[in-house]
Structures are given as structure tokens and as C-alpha cells.
Amino acid sequence: MFALRCAPHDRTATREPNVQVAQGLPTPITVVWRPLTRAPKAFVWRERRWRVERVLQRWSIDTGWWREELHTDRRFFRVVAQGRVFDLFYDRRQGRWFLERAL
């Protein structure tokens, strides 16, 4: 297993009673993932460890390659962790994991 550590940074706000959406830049998180699939196994958010029960969906965004300052290369995972749904992504250009939103 591998883990990336990022400085704690929390920019979430509640827009609806049960939905928390990241504002501005996504929140860097620490993730433990499966080496072969790179799928998240667990992550730390708000000083709490969340165990990923299953991956619901995967998708990738690779755009802006024609201009360096616009290039985005991210691998997204919608996961269920301890009864909640989260959108996490790995930014391949930065080599870091982020929390996009907690549903």
C-alpha cells in the first residue's frame, strides 16, 4: 500500500443539509490505495480516517494538453466510505490526492 500526505487544508461549506461541496480549490487529503488499481482503500479528512467500502464509479479528465497552464489530468473515484459518498481524485500532474466533494 502507498500513502500520500498533504498539508491539512479544509475549504468545505454546507450548501444543502446533507451535501458538502468544496469551494475554490479541492481539499488535499491523505490516501491509502491499492497498488495495482490505484483505487482508494482509505483516506484521512478532517482528522478522521475513512475506510472505503466500495468504489461506485471511476472517470478521468485529461484536457487542456495543448496549453501547459490549462492542462488538467485527473483520475476521479466516487466511493462509499462508512455510509457516506465521496468524490476523490488523484491529480497526476501534482502527484496528490484531493477531496472534491462529500455528499
FIRO-640204 format. One record per atom (N, C-alpha, C, O): atom name; z, y, x; residue number from 1; residue in one letter. Coordinates in pm, 1 decimal, always signed. Atoms other than C-alpha are relative to their C-alpha. Layout:
BEGIN
CA / Z / Y / X / NUM / A;
...
END
This chain:
BEGIN
N / +0.0 / -118.4 / +82.8 / 1 / M;
CA / +0.0 / +0.0 / +0.0 / 1 / M;
C / +0.0 / +124.1 / +86.9 / 1 / M;
O / +48.4 / +123.2 / +200.1 / 1 / M;
N / +7.5 / -125.8 / -71.7 / 2 / F;
CA / -62.1 / +355.5 / +103.9 / 2 / F;
C / +61.2 / +109.0 / -86.2 / 2 / F;
O / +63.1 / +96.3 / -208.6 / 2 / F;
N / -54.6 / -113.1 / +74.4 / 3 / A;
CA / +102.9 / +682.7 / +3.2 / 3 / A;
C / -39.3 / +129.0 / +69.5 / 3 / A;
O / -38.4 / +138.1 / +192.3 / 3 / A;
N / +25.3 / -134.2 / -52.0 / 4 / L;
CA / +4.5 / +1043.5 / +46.0 / 4 / L;
C / +111.9 / +89.4 / -47.9 / 4 / L;
O / +150.1 / +84.5 / -164.8 / 4 / L;
N / -107.4 / -90.8 / +38.0 / 5 / R;
CA / +275.4 / +1303.2 / +47.1 / 5 / R;
C / -53.4 / +142.0 / -0.8 / 5 / R;
O / -121.4 / +185.0 / +92.4 / 5 / R;
N / +41.0 / -139.5 / +13.2 / 6 / C;
CA / +212.5 / +1656.2 / -72.5 / 6 / C;
C / +123.8 / +82.1 / -28.5 / 6 / C;
O / +220.9 / +32.2 / -85.3 / 6 / C;
N / -113.1 / -88.7 / +27.4 / 7 / A;
CA / +445.6 / +1950.3 / -89.6 / 7 / A;
C / +19.6 / +12.8 / -149.6 / 7 / A;
O / -78.4 / +21.9 / -223.5 / 7 / A;
N / -23.4 / -14.9 / +142.4 / 8 / P;
CA / +614.4 / +1979.1 / -429.2 / 8 / P;
C / -58.8 / +131.9 / -49.5 / 8 / P;
O / -40.5 / +237.5 / +11.1 / 8 / P;
N / +63.3 / -117.5 / +55.6 / 9 / H;
CA / +422.5 / +2218.9 / -644.6 / 9 / H;
C / -21.3 / -27.8 / -147.9 / 9 / H;
O / -95.1 / -120.4 / -181.8 / 9 / H;
N / +7.1 / +30.6 / +141.4 / 10 / D;
CA / +454.1 / +2234.8 / -1020.7 / 10 / D;
C / -46.8 / +121.6 / -76.9 / 10 / D;
O / +23.0 / +222.7 / -84.2 / 10 / D;
N / +55.0 / -108.5 / +80.5 / 11 / R;
CA / +233.6 / +2454.3 / -1235.5 / 11 / R;
C / -40.5 / -56.0 / -135.1 / 11 / R;
O / -158.9 / -58.1 / -168.7 / 11 / R;
N / +31.3 / +53.1 / +131.8 / 12 / T;
CA / +259.4 / +2299.6 / -1580.3 / 12 / T;
C / +64.0 / +87.9 / -105.6 / 12 / T;
O / +164.3 / +154.9 / -81.0 / 12 / T;
N / -53.8 / -75.5 / +112.5 / 13 / A;
CA / +318.6 / +2461.4 / -1913.8 / 13 / A;
C / -29.3 / -78.9 / -126.3 / 13 / A;
O / -129.0 / -150.9 / -133.1 / 13 / A;
N / +20.1 / +71.3 / +125.1 / 14 / T;
CA / +353.4 / +2323.8 / -2262.9 / 14 / T;
C / -82.8 / +86.4 / -93.9 / 14 / T;
O / -45.3 / +199.4 / -125.3 / 14 / T;
N / +84.6 / -70.3 / +95.8 / 15 / R;
CA / +72.5 / +2426.2 / -2497.4 / 15 / R;
C / +21.7 / -54.4 / -140.4 / 15 / R;
O / +16.0 / +20.5 / -237.9 / 15 / R;
N / -29.7 / +66.9 / +125.2 / 16 / E;
CA / +148.2 / +2177.4 / -2773.2 / 16 / E;
C / +129.1 / -76.1 / +21.0 / 16 / E;
O / +169.2 / -96.7 / +135.6 / 16 / E;
N / -128.6 / +66.4 / -17.0 / 17 / P;
CA / +472.8 / +1992.2 / -2841.8 / 17 / P;
C / -0.3 / -117.2 / +98.5 / 17 / P;
O / +94.5 / -131.3 / +175.8 / 17 / P;
N / -0.3 / +118.8 / -84.7 / 18 / N;
CA / +368.4 / +1671.1 / -2659.0 / 18 / N;
C / -105.7 / +2.7 / +109.2 / 18 / N;
O / -129.5 / -99.6 / +173.4 / 18 / N;
N / +105.9 / -7.1 / -99.3 / 19 / V;
CA / +93.1 / +1794.6 / -2427.8 / 19 / V;
C / +34.9 / +104.4 / +104.8 / 19 / V;
O / +61.4 / +220.2 / +72.6 / 19 / V;
N / -21.9 / -92.7 / -110.1 / 20 / Q;
CA / +149.5 / +1948.8 / -2086.3 / 20 / Q;
C / -128.6 / +5.7 / +79.2 / 20 / Q;
O / -179.5 / -97.5 / +122.9 / 20 / Q;
N / +126.9 / -16.6 / -69.7 / 21 / V;
CA / -158.4 / +2089.2 / -1918.6 / 21 / V;
C / +23.7 / +82.5 / +124.7 / 21 / V;
O / +92.7 / +184.3 / +121.5 / 21 / V;
N / -13.5 / -75.2 / -124.9 / 22 / A;
CA / -179.6 / +2201.5 / -1558.5 / 22 / A;
C / -72.0 / +133.1 / -14.0 / 22 / A;
O / -181.7 / +139.3 / -69.6 / 22 / A;
N / +61.5 / -131.7 / +1.0 / 23 / Q;
CA / -252.1 / +2572.4 / -1523.6 / 23 / Q;
C / -40.7 / +34.1 / +142.4 / 23 / Q;
O / +28.3 / -0.7 / +238.2 / 23 / Q;
N / +45.2 / -35.7 / -133.8 / 24 / G;
CA / -450.7 / +2710.6 / -1234.9 / 24 / G;
C / -37.6 / -125.4 / +75.4 / 24 / G;
O / -110.3 / -210.3 / +23.8 / 24 / G;
N / +29.0 / +118.0 / -80.5 / 25 / L;
CA / -468.2 / +2455.4 / -957.7 / 25 / L;
C / +81.5 / -118.9 / -50.0 / 25 / L;
O / +195.7 / -101.8 / -92.7 / 25 / L;
N / -77.2 / +119.8 / +36.4 / 26 / P;
CA / -367.1 / +2095.5 / -1039.1 / 26 / P;
C / +120.0 / -17.2 / +92.8 / 26 / P;
O / +124.8 / +41.5 / +200.9 / 26 / P;
N / -123.9 / +20.4 / -73.2 / 27 / T;
CA / -26.7 / +1977.1 / -916.1 / 27 / T;
C / -14.4 / -110.9 / +104.2 / 27 / T;
O / -45.2 / -224.4 / +67.8 / 27 / T;
N / +1.9 / +106.8 / -100.3 / 28 / P;
CA / -21.7 / +1788.9 / -582.7 / 28 / P;
C / +112.7 / -99.4 / -26.5 / 28 / P;
O / +223.9 / -59.6 / -61.2 / 28 / P;
N / -99.5 / +104.8 / +22.5 / 29 / I;
CA / +162.3 / +1456.8 / -615.5 / 29 / I;
C / -8.6 / -102.5 / +111.7 / 29 / I;
O / -107.1 / -108.3 / +185.3 / 29 / I;
N / -2.5 / +113.7 / -91.6 / 30 / T;
CA / +261.4 / +1159.6 / -400.5 / 30 / T;
C / -38.9 / -123.5 / -79.3 / 30 / T;
O / +15.2 / -147.7 / -187.2 / 30 / T;
N / +50.8 / +117.0 / +71.9 / 31 / V;
CA / +77.6 / +840.2 / -498.8 / 31 / V;
C / +4.5 / -122.6 / +90.3 / 31 / V;
O / -27.4 / -115.3 / +209.0 / 31 / V;
N / +12.8 / +130.6 / -63.9 / 32 / V;
CA / +109.1 / +475.0 / -402.5 / 32 / V;
C / -114.6 / -68.5 / -72.3 / 32 / V;
O / -115.0 / -75.9 / -195.2 / 32 / V;
N / +116.3 / +59.6 / +65.0 / 33 / W;
CA / -220.9 / +295.9 / -463.1 / 33 / W;
C / -30.4 / -137.2 / +57.3 / 33 / W;
O / +18.0 / -175.3 / +163.9 / 33 / W;
N / +45.5 / +132.0 / -43.2 / 34 / R;
CA / -379.2 / -46.4 / -437.8 / 34 / R;
C / -112.2 / +18.7 / +101.9 / 34 / R;
O / -209.6 / +88.2 / +73.0 / 34 / R;
N / +97.7 / -23.1 / -107.1 / 35 / P;
CA / -578.0 / -64.7 / -110.6 / 35 / P;
C / -144.6 / -34.8 / -36.2 / 35 / P;
O / -235.4 / +39.7 / +0.6 / 35 / P;
N / +137.0 / +41.2 / +28.7 / 36 / L;
CA / -883.4 / -249.8 / -245.3 / 36 / L;
C / -68.5 / +87.8 / -104.6 / 36 / L;
O / -185.9 / +121.4 / -89.6 / 36 / L;
N / +60.7 / -75.9 / +109.4 / 37 / T;
CA / -941.3 / -49.3 / -563.6 / 37 / T;
C / +31.6 / +148.3 / +5.3 / 37 / T;
O / -31.6 / +228.3 / -63.7 / 37 / T;
N / -49.6 / -138.2 / -7.0 / 38 / R;
CA / -761.9 / +274.0 / -469.1 / 38 / R;
C / +53.1 / +48.8 / -134.1 / 38 / R;
O / +64.9 / +169.4 / -156.1 / 38 / R;
N / -58.7 / -35.9 / +128.8 / 39 / A;
CA / -618.4 / +267.3 / -820.6 / 39 / A;
C / +149.0 / +28.6 / +19.4 / 39 / A;
O / +216.4 / -42.1 / +94.3 / 39 / A;
N / -142.0 / -33.7 / -14.5 / 40 / P;
CA / -276.5 / +431.7 / -853.1 / 40 / P;
C / +90.9 / -112.9 / -49.7 / 40 / P;
O / +64.6 / -175.3 / -152.5 / 40 / P;
N / -100.7 / +98.9 / +37.7 / 41 / K;
CA / +21.1 / +195.6 / -865.7 / 41 / K;
C / +127.6 / +69.1 / -47.6 / 41 / K;
O / +197.2 / +20.2 / -136.5 / 41 / K;
N / -116.5 / -81.7 / +36.4 / 42 / A;
CA / +294.2 / +461.8 / -888.0 / 42 / A;
C / -22.8 / +139.9 / +55.5 / 42 / A;
O / -102.9 / +158.8 / +147.0 / 42 / A;
N / +9.6 / -136.7 / -51.1 / 43 / F;
CA / +332.7 / +836.7 / -837.1 / 43 / F;
C / +130.7 / +72.9 / -24.5 / 43 / F;
O / +210.9 / +33.6 / -109.2 / 43 / F;
N / -120.3 / -82.4 / +14.0 / 44 / V;
CA / +603.6 / +1098.8 / -799.9 / 44 / V;
C / -41.7 / +134.8 / -54.5 / 44 / V;
O / -127.9 / +202.5 / +1.4 / 44 / V;
N / +24.5 / -129.0 / +65.0 / 45 / W;
CA / +600.9 / +1400.9 / -1030.9 / 45 / W;
C / +132.8 / +52.2 / -50.6 / 45 / W;
O / +207.9 / -20.2 / -116.0 / 45 / W;
N / -126.2 / -63.6 / +39.7 / 46 / R;
CA / +888.6 / +1640.9 / -1091.3 / 46 / R;
C / +120.7 / -81.0 / +46.9 / 46 / R;
O / +216.7 / -102.3 / -27.1 / 46 / R;
N / -108.8 / +73.4 / -65.5 / 47 / E;
CA / +1109.9 / +1441.9 / -852.5 / 47 / E;
C / +34.6 / -131.4 / -69.3 / 47 / E;
O / +146.5 / -180.9 / -56.4 / 47 / E;
N / -19.7 / +127.0 / +69.2 / 48 / R;
CA / +1068.4 / +1126.8 / -1064.5 / 48 / R;
C / -115.1 / -93.3 / +36.2 / 48 / R;
O / -230.8 / -51.7 / +42.4 / 48 / R;
N / +103.0 / +100.2 / -30.4 / 49 / R;
CA / +883.6 / +807.7 / -974.2 / 49 / R;
C / -48.5 / -62.8 / -130.7 / 49 / R;
O / +31.3 / -112.5 / -210.3 / 49 / R;
N / +63.1 / +55.2 / +119.8 / 50 / W;
CA / +640.8 / +692.5 / -1245.5 / 50 / W;
C / -77.6 / -124.5 / +39.5 / 50 / W;
O / -165.7 / -117.3 / +125.2 / 50 / W;
N / +69.6 / +125.7 / -26.7 / 51 / R;
CA / +524.5 / +328.7 / -1239.6 / 51 / R;
C / -120.2 / -9.5 / -93.5 / 51 / R;
O / -105.5 / +0.2 / -215.4 / 51 / R;
N / +122.1 / +9.9 / +79.6 / 52 / V;
CA / +163.9 / +290.5 / -1355.8 / 52 / V;
C / -8.5 / -140.0 / -59.1 / 52 / V;
O / -9.4 / -240.0 / +12.7 / 52 / V;
N / +8.5 / +127.7 / +70.6 / 53 / E;
CA / +140.6 / +18.4 / -1618.6 / 53 / E;
C / -144.0 / -49.3 / -9.1 / 53 / E;
O / -170.0 / -169.1 / +2.1 / 53 / E;
N / +141.4 / +37.9 / +2.8 / 54 / R;
CA / -238.6 / +24.4 / -1650.9 / 54 / R;
C / -88.6 / +122.9 / +12.5 / 54 / R;
O / -48.0 / +234.9 / -18.4 / 54 / R;
N / +101.4 / -104.4 / -10.1 / 55 / V;
CA / -549.9 / +227.7 / -1582.6 / 55 / V;
C / -85.3 / -9.8 / -126.2 / 55 / V;
O / -143.8 / -114.4 / -154.5 / 55 / V;
N / +77.4 / -1.2 / +124.4 / 56 / L;
CA / -719.3 / +328.5 / -1908.6 / 56 / L;
C / -146.7 / +32.9 / +23.7 / 56 / L;
O / -235.5 / -21.2 / -42.2 / 56 / L;
N / +136.1 / -47.3 / -22.4 / 57 / Q;
CA / -1025.9 / +498.2 / -1767.4 / 57 / Q;
C / -13.3 / +52.7 / +142.4 / 57 / Q;
O / +83.0 / +101.4 / +201.6 / 57 / Q;
N / +33.3 / -55.0 / -132.4 / 58 / R;
CA / -1194.6 / +594.9 / -1438.6 / 58 / R;
C / -129.1 / +78.0 / -13.1 / 58 / R;
O / -219.1 / +39.6 / -87.8 / 58 / R;
N / +125.4 / -73.8 / -6.8 / 59 / W;
CA / -1457.5 / +856.9 / -1371.3 / 59 / W;
C / -0.9 / +84.0 / +126.4 / 59 / W;
O / +102.9 / +109.3 / +187.5 / 59 / W;
N / +16.7 / -77.3 / -123.3 / 60 / S;
CA / -1594.2 / +1060.7 / -1084.2 / 60 / S;
C / -73.7 / +129.4 / -29.2 / 60 / S;
O / -156.7 / +136.8 / -119.8 / 60 / S;
N / +74.0 / -125.8 / +2.6 / 61 / I;
CA / -1709.9 / +1417.4 / -1037.4 / 61 / I;
C / -40.6 / +28.6 / +144.1 / 61 / I;
O / +43.6 / +42.2 / +232.9 / 61 / I;
N / +53.9 / -34.2 / -132.2 / 62 / D;
CA / -1933.5 / +1488.9 / -740.7 / 62 / D;
C / -111.7 / +101.4 / -25.8 / 62 / D;
O / -224.4 / +64.1 / -58.1 / 62 / D;
N / +94.0 / -106.0 / +34.7 / 63 / T;
CA / -2106.9 / +1821.8 / -786.9 / 63 / T;
C / +10.9 / +114.6 / +99.2 / 63 / T;
O / +104.7 / +120.4 / +178.7 / 63 / T;
N / -1.0 / -116.4 / -87.0 / 64 / G;
CA / -2189.2 / +2141.8 / -605.6 / 64 / G;
C / -35.2 / -31.4 / +143.4 / 64 / G;
O / -13.7 / +51.9 / +231.5 / 64 / G;
N / +29.1 / +43.7 / -136.3 / 65 / W;
CA / -2308.1 / +1946.4 / -299.5 / 65 / W;
C / -101.8 / +90.5 / +69.6 / 65 / W;
O / -109.4 / +92.0 / +192.5 / 65 / W;
N / +103.3 / -86.2 / -58.8 / 66 / W;
CA / -2590.3 / +2197.3 / -247.9 / 66 / W;
C / +58.1 / +126.8 / +61.8 / 66 / W;
O / -10.0 / +195.5 / +137.9 / 66 / W;
N / -67.9 / -115.8 / -61.1 / 67 / R;
CA / -2335.5 / +2471.9 / -158.0 / 67 / R;
C / +140.3 / -40.6 / +38.7 / 67 / R;
O / +219.3 / -81.9 / -46.2 / 67 / R;
N / -127.8 / +46.5 / -53.1 / 68 / E;
CA / -2036.3 / +2396.4 / +60.6 / 68 / E;
C / +120.3 / +53.2 / -78.3 / 68 / E;
O / +212.4 / -23.0 / -107.7 / 68 / E;
N / -116.0 / -58.5 / +69.0 / 69 / E;
CA / -1798.9 / +2635.4 / -120.5 / 69 / E;
C / +13.2 / -47.2 / -144.7 / 69 / E;
O / +118.2 / -27.6 / -205.9 / 69 / E;
N / -4.3 / +51.3 / +137.5 / 70 / L;
CA / -1884.8 / +2475.5 / -458.2 / 70 / L;
C / +18.9 / -151.9 / -7.2 / 70 / L;
O / +41.2 / -206.6 / -115.2 / 70 / L;
N / -1.4 / +146.4 / -0.5 / 71 / H;
CA / -1873.1 / +2109.7 / -351.4 / 71 / H;
C / +133.3 / -54.8 / -49.2 / 71 / H;
O / +239.5 / -18.8 / +1.6 / 71 / H;
N / -116.3 / +67.3 / +57.2 / 72 / T;
CA / -1631.0 / +1900.3 / -557.1 / 72 / T;
C / -28.4 / -149.6 / -0.4 / 72 / T;
O / -133.5 / -192.8 / -47.7 / 72 / T;
N / +14.4 / +145.1 / -3.2 / 73 / D;
CA / -1580.3 / +1526.0 / -501.7 / 73 / D;
C / +135.0 / -60.5 / -35.2 / 73 / D;
O / +223.6 / -70.9 / +49.7 / 73 / D;
N / -129.5 / +48.3 / +49.9 / 74 / R;
CA / -1300.9 / +1377.5 / -712.4 / 74 / R;
C / -16.2 / -131.2 / -74.5 / 74 / R;
O / -116.7 / -154.1 / -141.8 / 74 / R;
N / -7.2 / +126.3 / +73.0 / 75 / R;
CA / -1208.3 / +1033.2 / -846.9 / 75 / R;
C / +118.0 / +10.0 / -95.8 / 75 / R;
O / +232.5 / +24.4 / -52.9 / 75 / R;
N / -102.0 / -16.0 / +103.8 / 76 / F;
CA / -1016.2 / +1051.7 / -1175.4 / 76 / F;
C / +46.0 / -134.8 / -53.7 / 76 / F;
O / -30.3 / -231.3 / -59.0 / 76 / F;
N / -59.8 / +117.9 / +62.2 / 77 / F;
CA / -783.5 / +795.3 / -1331.0 / 77 / F;
C / +86.0 / +46.3 / -117.1 / 77 / F;
O / +177.3 / +127.0 / -99.8 / 77 / F;
N / -90.0 / -20.3 / +114.2 / 78 / R;
CA / -637.0 / +811.1 / -1680.4 / 78 / R;
C / +88.8 / -122.9 / -4.1 / 78 / R;
O / +40.3 / -234.9 / -20.1 / 78 / R;
N / -93.5 / +111.9 / -12.3 / 79 / V;
CA / -323.1 / +597.6 / -1657.5 / 79 / V;
C / +110.9 / +10.0 / -104.1 / 79 / V;
O / +140.9 / +117.2 / -156.6 / 79 / V;
N / -121.9 / +6.2 / +79.8 / 80 / V;
CA / -30.7 / +486.1 / -1869.1 / 80 / V;
C / +112.3 / -28.6 / +97.1 / 80 / V;
O / +108.0 / -126.4 / +171.7 / 80 / V;
N / -116.1 / +16.1 / -87.1 / 81 / A;
CA / +298.0 / +526.8 / -1686.1 / 81 / A;
C / +125.4 / +17.5 / -83.5 / 81 / A;
O / +153.6 / +126.3 / -133.9 / 81 / A;
N / -125.3 / -1.9 / +73.9 / 82 / Q;
CA / +622.5 / +438.8 / -1857.4 / 82 / Q;
C / -16.3 / +61.7 / -138.9 / 82 / Q;
O / +64.6 / +143.6 / -182.5 / 82 / Q;
N / +22.1 / -41.5 / +138.0 / 83 / G;
CA / +477.9 / +500.4 / -2202.0 / 83 / G;
C / -72.4 / +131.5 / -18.2 / 83 / G;
O / -101.0 / +169.1 / -131.8 / 83 / G;
N / +72.0 / -127.3 / +9.6 / 84 / R;
CA / +302.7 / +830.4 / -2123.6 / 84 / R;
C / -136.8 / -12.0 / +65.4 / 84 / R;
O / -158.9 / -97.1 / +151.6 / 84 / R;
N / +135.1 / +0.5 / -54.6 / 85 / V;
CA / -60.2 / +904.4 / -2046.0 / 85 / V;
C / -16.5 / +119.7 / +93.9 / 85 / V;
O / +21.7 / +232.0 / +61.2 / 85 / V;
N / +19.9 / -102.3 / -101.7 / 86 / F;
CA / -154.7 / +1099.3 / -1732.3 / 86 / F;
C / -142.9 / -6.3 / +50.9 / 86 / F;
O / -201.9 / -114.1 / +58.6 / 86 / F;
N / +127.0 / -7.3 / -70.5 / 87 / D;
CA / -480.7 / +1215.8 / -1576.0 / 87 / D;
C / +30.3 / +38.3 / +144.2 / 87 / D;
O / +79.9 / +147.5 / +171.8 / 87 / D;
N / -20.2 / -22.1 / -143.3 / 88 / L;
CA / -460.7 / +1184.5 / -1197.0 / 88 / L;
C / -136.2 / +2.8 / +66.9 / 88 / L;
O / -231.4 / -57.4 / +17.2 / 88 / L;
N / +124.4 / +9.8 / -75.8 / 89 / F;
CA / -731.0 / +1246.4 / -942.8 / 89 / F;
C / +26.0 / +7.0 / +149.3 / 89 / F;
O / +123.5 / +65.3 / +196.8 / 89 / F;
N / -1.2 / -3.5 / -145.0 / 90 / Y;
CA / -797.8 / +1193.2 / -576.2 / 90 / Y;
C / -114.0 / +89.6 / +44.0 / 90 / Y;
O / -230.2 / +61.2 / +14.9 / 90 / Y;
N / +100.7 / -92.0 / -51.5 / 91 / D;
CA / -980.5 / +1482.8 / -410.7 / 91 / D;
C / -44.5 / -53.0 / +135.5 / 91 / D;
O / +30.3 / -46.5 / +233.1 / 91 / D;
N / +49.4 / +62.4 / -122.3 / 92 / R;
CA / -1195.8 / +1315.0 / -147.2 / 92 / R;
C / -23.0 / +101.5 / +111.2 / 92 / R;
O / -13.5 / +65.9 / +228.7 / 92 / R;
N / +22.2 / -102.3 / -103.0 / 93 / R;
CA / -1270.1 / +1640.9 / +34.6 / 93 / R;
C / +132.2 / +41.6 / +64.3 / 93 / R;
O / +136.8 / +67.4 / +184.6 / 93 / R;
N / -130.6 / -38.9 / -53.1 / 94 / Q;
CA / -899.7 / +1728.3 / +73.1 / 94 / Q;
C / +82.7 / -119.5 / +46.1 / 94 / Q;
O / +176.7 / -104.1 / +124.0 / 94 / Q;
N / -78.1 / +118.9 / -32.9 / 95 / G;
CA / -774.3 / +1369.7 / +103.5 / 95 / G;
C / +137.5 / +2.2 / -63.4 / 95 / G;
O / +234.9 / -42.7 / -3.1 / 95 / G;
N / -129.0 / -15.7 / +69.0 / 96 / R;
CA / -499.3 / +1441.0 / -152.9 / 96 / R;
C / -11.1 / -40.4 / -145.6 / 96 / R;
O / -118.3 / -34.8 / -205.7 / 96 / R;
N / -11.2 / +34.6 / +141.9 / 97 / W;
CA / -385.3 / +1324.8 / -496.0 / 97 / W;
C / +58.2 / +117.8 / -77.6 / 97 / W;
O / +138.9 / +194.8 / -25.5 / 97 / W;
N / -48.2 / -106.7 / +88.3 / 98 / F;
CA / -321.8 / +1561.5 / -788.3 / 98 / F;
C / +21.9 / -53.6 / -140.6 / 98 / F;
O / -41.2 / -150.4 / -183.0 / 98 / F;
N / -17.2 / +22.0 / +143.6 / 99 / L;
CA / -191.7 / +1551.4 / -1143.6 / 99 / L;
C / -79.3 / +107.7 / -71.7 / 99 / L;
O / -54.0 / +226.9 / -54.5 / 99 / L;
N / +81.5 / -94.6 / +77.6 / 100 / E;
CA / -448.7 / +1710.8 / -1373.5 / 100 / E;
C / +71.7 / +37.6 / -129.8 / 100 / E;
O / +81.5 / +155.0 / -165.2 / 100 / E;
N / -73.2 / -28.3 / +125.2 / 101 / R;
CA / -254.2 / +1675.0 / -1698.0 / 101 / R;
C / +87.4 / -117.5 / -38.1 / 101 / R;
O / +60.8 / -232.0 / -1.8 / 101 / R;
N / -88.4 / +100.2 / +58.7 / 102 / A;
CA / +27.5 / +1489.0 / -1869.7 / 102 / A;
C / -13.4 / +14.1 / -150.6 / 102 / A;
O / +11.4 / +121.0 / -206.2 / 102 / A;
N / +20.0 / -5.0 / +146.4 / 103 / L;
CA / -44.8 / +1401.0 / -2231.6 / 103 / L;
C / +123.2 / -49.3 / -71.9 / 103 / L;
O / +125.7 / -52.6 / -195.0 / 103 / L;
END
